[in-house]
Amino acid sequence: MTAFRFPLRIYWEDTDARGTVYPSRMLHFFERGRTEWLRALGVEQQKLREQTGGFFVVTHAAVDYVAPARLDDQLWVTARLQAAGRASITIAQQALLQHTMSSDGQPQLLSEGTIRIGWVDAASMRPARIPASILEQLS
């Protein structure tokens, strides 16, 4: 399955005094990428809550940092479904430097990770089954 790509630029607010991106910002970038990936699949989170009474929450995040991103870099943030269960899905994500190619001709990998998001009932905040219609959209 081809990964969804979301373009992103690094701004001052994302960096330290050296112009290097704070590692925690990568989680923000992955969140934007996941949200736009879901939106591209027709899954809008606010509408989900209104229509189903539930929403996704992050239950686990694992990120490997390969190389730093820097001020003014242009990135691709990718998202791709890795696994789907009844109450959670796992998404594989990467941050790639758009204009710098690695030895294999691909954009340079800056970080990669897996994020598991679980479905919860909005009223109780307790885990629940992901509605079948949403799982169909993600497959």
PyRosetta script that sets phi, psi and omega in degrees:
from pyrosetta import init, pose_from_sequence

init()
pose = pose_from_sequence("MTAFRFPLRIYWEDTDARGTVYPSRMLHFFERGRTEWLRALGVEQQKLREQTGGFFVVTHAAVDYVAPARLDDQLWVTARLQAAGRASITIAQQALLQHTMSSDGQPQLLSEGTIRIGWVDAASMRPARIPASILEQLS")
pose.set_psi(1, 131.7)
pose.set_omega(1, 178.4)
pose.set_phi(2, -72.7)
pose.set_psi(2, 139.1)
pose.set_omega(2, 179.8)
pose.set_phi(3, -80.1)
pose.set_psi(3, 144.3)
pose.set_omega(3, 172.2)
pose.set_phi(4, -70.9)
pose.set_psi(4, 140.6)
pose.set_omega(4, 178.3)
pose.set_phi(5, -119.3)
pose.set_psi(5, 132.6)
pose.set_omega(5, 177.9)
pose.set_phi(6, -123.0)
pose.set_psi(6, 123.8)
pose.set_omega(6, -179.5)
pose.set_phi(7, -78.4)
pose.set_psi(7, 143.8)
pose.set_omega(7, -177.7)
pose.set_phi(8, -150.4)
pose.set_psi(8, 141.7)
pose.set_omega(8, 176.4)
pose.set_phi(9, -113.6)
pose.set_psi(9, 146.7)
pose.set_omega(9, 178.8)
pose.set_phi(10, -87.7)
pose.set_psi(10, 126.8)
pose.set_omega(10, 179.4)
pose.set_phi(11, -110.5)
pose.set_psi(11, 169.4)
pose.set_omega(11, 178.5)
pose.set_phi(12, -50.5)
pose.set_psi(12, -43.7)
pose.set_omega(12, -175.9)
pose.set_phi(13, -60.9)
pose.set_psi(13, -18.5)
pose.set_omega(13, -178.6)
pose.set_phi(14, -88.8)
pose.set_psi(14, -7.2)
pose.set_omega(14, -168.7)
pose.set_phi(15, -120.7)
pose.set_psi(15, 162.8)
pose.set_omega(15, 173.1)
pose.set_phi(16, -90.4)
pose.set_psi(16, -171.1)
pose.set_omega(16, -176.6)
pose.set_phi(17, -63.5)
pose.set_psi(17, -22.2)
pose.set_omega(17, 178.6)
pose.set_phi(18, -85.5)
pose.set_psi(18, -6.3)
pose.set_omega(18, -177.3)
pose.set_phi(19, 84.2)
pose.set_psi(19, 15.6)
pose.set_omega(19, 178.9)
pose.set_phi(20, -99.8)
pose.set_psi(20, 138.2)
pose.set_omega(20, -177.4)
pose.set_phi(21, -66.3)
pose.set_psi(21, 134.6)
pose.set_omega(21, 172.9)
pose.set_phi(22, -61.2)
pose.set_psi(22, 134.2)
pose.set_omega(22, -180.0)
pose.set_phi(23, -55.5)
pose.set_psi(23, -36.8)
pose.set_omega(23, -178.8)
pose.set_phi(24, -65.4)
pose.set_psi(24, -24.1)
pose.set_omega(24, 179.5)
pose.set_phi(25, -64.3)
pose.set_psi(25, -26.4)
pose.set_omega(25, -179.9)
pose.set_phi(26, -60.6)
pose.set_psi(26, -34.3)
pose.set_omega(26, 175.7)
pose.set_phi(27, -64.5)
pose.set_psi(27, -36.2)
pose.set_omega(27, 175.5)
pose.set_phi(28, -63.8)
pose.set_psi(28, -44.8)
pose.set_omega(28, -179.0)
pose.set_phi(29, -64.5)
pose.set_psi(29, -40.7)
pose.set_omega(29, 178.0)
pose.set_phi(30, -64.2)
pose.set_psi(30, -37.7)
pose.set_omega(30, 177.7)
pose.set_phi(31, -61.3)
pose.set_psi(31, -45.1)
pose.set_omega(31, 178.0)
pose.set_phi(32, -61.4)
pose.set_psi(32, -45.0)
pose.set_omega(32, 179.3)
pose.set_phi(33, -60.7)
pose.set_psi(33, -44.1)
pose.set_omega(33, 178.3)
pose.set_phi(34, -63.2)
pose.set_psi(34, -43.9)
pose.set_omega(34, -178.7)
pose.set_phi(35, -62.4)
pose.set_psi(35, -43.6)
pose.set_omega(35, 179.9)
pose.set_phi(36, -70.9)
pose.set_psi(36, -33.8)
pose.set_omega(36, 174.5)
pose.set_phi(37, -61.6)
pose.set_psi(37, -48.1)
pose.set_omega(37, 178.1)
pose.set_phi(38, -61.3)
pose.set_psi(38, -43.3)
pose.set_omega(38, 179.3)
pose.set_phi(39, -60.8)
pose.set_psi(39, -41.5)
pose.set_omega(39, 178.9)
pose.set_phi(40, -63.9)
pose.set_psi(40, -27.0)
pose.set_omega(40, 177.6)
pose.set_phi(41, -87.4)
pose.set_psi(41, 0.6)
pose.set_omega(41, 179.3)
pose.set_phi(42, 89.2)
pose.set_psi(42, 14.5)
pose.set_omega(42, -179.5)
pose.set_phi(43, -108.5)
pose.set_psi(43, 97.5)
pose.set_omega(43, 179.0)
pose.set_phi(44, -99.2)
pose.set_psi(44, 123.9)
pose.set_omega(44, -168.6)
pose.set_phi(45, -63.7)
pose.set_psi(45, -38.8)
pose.set_omega(45, 179.0)
pose.set_phi(46, -66.2)
pose.set_psi(46, -41.2)
pose.set_omega(46, 177.8)
pose.set_phi(47, -64.1)
pose.set_psi(47, -37.8)
pose.set_omega(47, 178.1)
pose.set_phi(48, -57.0)
pose.set_psi(48, -47.9)
pose.set_omega(48, -178.7)
pose.set_phi(49, -61.0)
pose.set_psi(49, -43.5)
pose.set_omega(49, -179.1)
pose.set_phi(50, -67.2)
pose.set_psi(50, -40.1)
pose.set_omega(50, -174.3)
pose.set_phi(51, -85.8)
pose.set_psi(51, -29.9)
pose.set_omega(51, -173.9)
pose.set_phi(52, -116.0)
pose.set_psi(52, -17.2)
pose.set_omega(52, -176.6)
pose.set_phi(53, 77.0)
pose.set_psi(53, 18.2)
pose.set_omega(53, 179.0)
pose.set_phi(54, -141.9)
pose.set_psi(54, 171.7)
pose.set_omega(54, 177.3)
pose.set_phi(55, -161.5)
pose.set_psi(55, 169.5)
pose.set_omega(55, 179.7)
pose.set_phi(56, -90.1)
pose.set_psi(56, 144.0)
pose.set_omega(56, 171.8)
pose.set_phi(57, -132.6)
pose.set_psi(57, 148.5)
pose.set_omega(57, 177.2)
pose.set_phi(58, -73.0)
pose.set_psi(58, 128.1)
pose.set_omega(58, 178.4)
pose.set_phi(59, -112.5)
pose.set_psi(59, -17.7)
pose.set_omega(59, 178.5)
pose.set_phi(60, -159.7)
pose.set_psi(60, 140.3)
pose.set_omega(60, 175.5)
pose.set_phi(61, -139.6)
pose.set_psi(61, 132.8)
pose.set_omega(61, 175.3)
pose.set_phi(62, -132.8)
pose.set_psi(62, 122.8)
pose.set_omega(62, -177.2)
pose.set_phi(63, -128.7)
pose.set_psi(63, 133.3)
pose.set_omega(63, 172.3)
pose.set_phi(64, -107.1)
pose.set_psi(64, 129.0)
pose.set_omega(64, 179.9)
pose.set_phi(65, -100.7)
pose.set_psi(65, 118.5)
pose.set_omega(65, -174.8)
pose.set_phi(66, -99.1)
pose.set_psi(66, -44.5)
pose.set_omega(66, -179.8)
pose.set_phi(67, -149.9)
pose.set_psi(67, 153.1)
pose.set_omega(67, -178.0)
pose.set_phi(68, -76.9)
pose.set_psi(68, 148.8)
pose.set_omega(68, 167.3)
pose.set_phi(69, -95.0)
pose.set_psi(69, 151.2)
pose.set_omega(69, -175.1)
pose.set_phi(70, -131.4)
pose.set_psi(70, 164.3)
pose.set_omega(70, 179.1)
pose.set_phi(71, -47.2)
pose.set_psi(71, 133.3)
pose.set_omega(71, 177.9)
pose.set_phi(72, 74.2)
pose.set_psi(72, -2.1)
pose.set_omega(72, 175.1)
pose.set_phi(73, -60.2)
pose.set_psi(73, 148.5)
pose.set_omega(73, 172.7)
pose.set_phi(74, -109.9)
pose.set_psi(74, 125.8)
pose.set_omega(74, -176.0)
pose.set_phi(75, -114.5)
pose.set_psi(75, 159.3)
pose.set_omega(75, 161.6)
pose.set_phi(76, -108.3)
pose.set_psi(76, 126.3)
pose.set_omega(76, 171.5)
pose.set_phi(77, -105.5)
pose.set_psi(77, 123.3)
pose.set_omega(77, -176.0)
pose.set_phi(78, -106.2)
pose.set_psi(78, 158.7)
pose.set_omega(78, 175.1)
pose.set_phi(79, -147.5)
pose.set_psi(79, 136.8)
pose.set_omega(79, 179.1)
pose.set_phi(80, -151.0)
pose.set_psi(80, 137.1)
pose.set_omega(80, 178.7)
pose.set_phi(81, -65.2)
pose.set_psi(81, 125.3)
pose.set_omega(81, 178.4)
pose.set_phi(82, -100.9)
pose.set_psi(82, -41.1)
pose.set_omega(82, -179.8)
pose.set_phi(83, -156.3)
pose.set_psi(83, 149.1)
pose.set_omega(83, 177.9)
pose.set_phi(84, -132.4)
pose.set_psi(84, 131.9)
pose.set_omega(84, 175.5)
pose.set_phi(85, -119.1)
pose.set_psi(85, -167.1)
pose.set_omega(85, -179.0)
pose.set_phi(86, -76.8)
pose.set_psi(86, -29.7)
pose.set_omega(86, -176.5)
pose.set_phi(87, -123.7)
pose.set_psi(87, -2.8)
pose.set_omega(87, 179.5)
pose.set_phi(88, -152.2)
pose.set_psi(88, 159.9)
pose.set_omega(88, 172.9)
pose.set_phi(89, -131.0)
pose.set_psi(89, 152.2)
pose.set_omega(89, 177.4)
pose.set_phi(90, -115.0)
pose.set_psi(90, 131.5)
pose.set_omega(90, -177.0)
pose.set_phi(91, -118.2)
pose.set_psi(91, 128.9)
pose.set_omega(91, 174.1)
pose.set_phi(92, -88.3)
pose.set_psi(92, 133.2)
pose.set_omega(92, -177.8)
pose.set_phi(93, -135.3)
pose.set_psi(93, 152.4)
pose.set_omega(93, 176.4)
pose.set_phi(94, -140.0)
pose.set_psi(94, 155.0)
pose.set_omega(94, 167.6)
pose.set_phi(95, -117.7)
pose.set_psi(95, 122.7)
pose.set_omega(95, -175.8)
pose.set_phi(96, -121.5)
pose.set_psi(96, 140.5)
pose.set_omega(96, 176.4)
pose.set_phi(97, -79.1)
pose.set_psi(97, 118.2)
pose.set_omega(97, -171.1)
pose.set_phi(98, -59.5)
pose.set_psi(98, -44.7)
pose.set_omega(98, -168.1)
pose.set_phi(99, -106.5)
pose.set_psi(99, 14.7)
pose.set_omega(99, 177.0)
pose.set_phi(100, -124.5)
pose.set_psi(100, 119.2)
pose.set_omega(100, -176.9)
pose.set_phi(101, -97.0)
pose.set_psi(101, 145.5)
pose.set_omega(101, 174.9)
pose.set_phi(102, -82.4)
pose.set_psi(102, -178.5)
pose.set_omega(102, -177.8)
pose.set_phi(103, -62.4)
pose.set_psi(103, -22.8)
pose.set_omega(103, 179.9)
pose.set_phi(104, -93.9)
pose.set_psi(104, 11.2)
pose.set_omega(104, 176.6)
pose.set_phi(105, 81.6)
pose.set_psi(105, 8.1)
pose.set_omega(105, 179.9)
pose.set_phi(106, -100.0)
pose.set_psi(106, 156.7)
pose.set_omega(106, 175.2)
pose.set_phi(107, -56.9)
pose.set_psi(107, 143.8)
pose.set_omega(107, -177.4)
pose.set_phi(108, -64.3)
pose.set_psi(108, 130.3)
pose.set_omega(108, 177.7)
pose.set_phi(109, -76.2)
pose.set_psi(109, 126.3)
pose.set_omega(109, 176.3)
pose.set_phi(110, -102.6)
pose.set_psi(110, -41.9)
pose.set_omega(110, 176.9)
pose.set_phi(111, -157.0)
pose.set_psi(111, 158.6)
pose.set_omega(111, 176.3)
pose.set_phi(112, -149.1)
pose.set_psi(112, 155.4)
pose.set_omega(112, -179.2)
pose.set_phi(113, -167.7)
pose.set_psi(113, 175.9)
pose.set_omega(113, 173.1)
pose.set_phi(114, -125.0)
pose.set_psi(114, 137.6)
pose.set_omega(114, 179.9)
pose.set_phi(115, -124.8)
pose.set_psi(115, 126.9)
pose.set_omega(115, 175.1)
pose.set_phi(116, -103.1)
pose.set_psi(116, 128.8)
pose.set_omega(116, 176.0)
pose.set_phi(117, -118.0)
pose.set_psi(117, 134.0)
pose.set_omega(117, -179.3)
pose.set_phi(118, -107.8)
pose.set_psi(118, 153.8)
pose.set_omega(118, 178.5)
pose.set_phi(119, -92.6)
pose.set_psi(119, 132.4)
pose.set_omega(119, 177.3)
pose.set_phi(120, -129.1)
pose.set_psi(120, 152.4)
pose.set_omega(120, 172.2)
pose.set_phi(121, -74.3)
pose.set_psi(121, 128.2)
pose.set_omega(121, -175.3)
pose.set_phi(122, -63.3)
pose.set_psi(122, -36.5)
pose.set_omega(122, -176.9)
pose.set_phi(123, -72.1)
pose.set_psi(123, -43.4)
pose.set_omega(123, -175.2)
pose.set_phi(124, -99.4)
pose.set_psi(124, -16.4)
pose.set_omega(124, -174.6)
pose.set_phi(125, 60.8)
pose.set_psi(125, 24.2)
pose.set_omega(125, 177.9)
pose.set_phi(126, -98.1)
pose.set_psi(126, 148.8)
pose.set_omega(126, 178.2)
pose.set_phi(127, -56.6)
pose.set_psi(127, 145.9)
pose.set_omega(127, 179.2)
pose.set_phi(128, -147.3)
pose.set_psi(128, 169.4)
pose.set_omega(128, 176.7)
pose.set_phi(129, -74.0)
pose.set_psi(129, 140.4)
pose.set_omega(129, 175.1)
pose.set_phi(130, -70.2)
pose.set_psi(130, 130.5)
pose.set_omega(130, 177.9)
pose.set_phi(131, -55.1)
pose.set_psi(131, 138.9)
pose.set_omega(131, -177.3)
pose.set_phi(132, -56.6)
pose.set_psi(132, -36.3)
pose.set_omega(132, -179.1)
pose.set_phi(133, -62.2)
pose.set_psi(133, -34.0)
pose.set_omega(133, 178.9)
pose.set_phi(134, -72.6)
pose.set_psi(134, -44.2)
pose.set_omega(134, 177.9)
pose.set_phi(135, -59.5)
pose.set_psi(135, -37.1)
pose.set_omega(135, 177.4)
pose.set_phi(136, -63.5)
pose.set_psi(136, -41.2)
pose.set_omega(136, 179.4)
pose.set_phi(137, -65.3)
pose.set_psi(137, -32.7)
pose.set_omega(137, -177.6)
pose.set_phi(138, -80.3)
pose.set_psi(138, -20.6)
pose.set_omega(138, -177.1)
pose.set_phi(139, -81.6)
pose.dump_pdb("model.pdb")
